[in-house]
Amino acid sequence: MDKEQLQKTLEELHEELSTIDSIDGSSRALLDQLMVDIQSVISKNKPEAEEQAYATAQLEAAAVKFKSEHPKLAMTLSEVVDTLGKLGI
C-alpha cells in the first residue's frame, strides 16, 4: 500500500462526503477538518508521532460515529485508517 492508494481512498472519501446531505454542520466541519489533518500528515516525509496519533484517533472516532447512519462513509474512514497504518503513519 502506498501514498497513491491512500490518495485514491481520500478522493473516494471526499466524493462520499459530497453526496451526503443529512450530516449536521458540526459533523461536516469535523470531517472537513479530518481531511485537512490527513492531508497534512501524508504531505510530510516524517510527520510527528503526536500528529499521526491524533489524526488516526480522530478518524477512528468518526468511523464509529457514522457507522449506523452512514455505513459507507464509516467504511471509507476505516479504510483510510487501515491504509495509514499500512504506511506506518
Buried (B, 14 or more C-beta within 10 A) or exposed (E): EEEEEBEEBBEBBEEBBEEBEEBEEEBEEBBEEBBEBBEEBBEEEEBEEEBBEEBBEBBBEBBEBBBEEBEEBBBBBBBBBBBBEEBEB
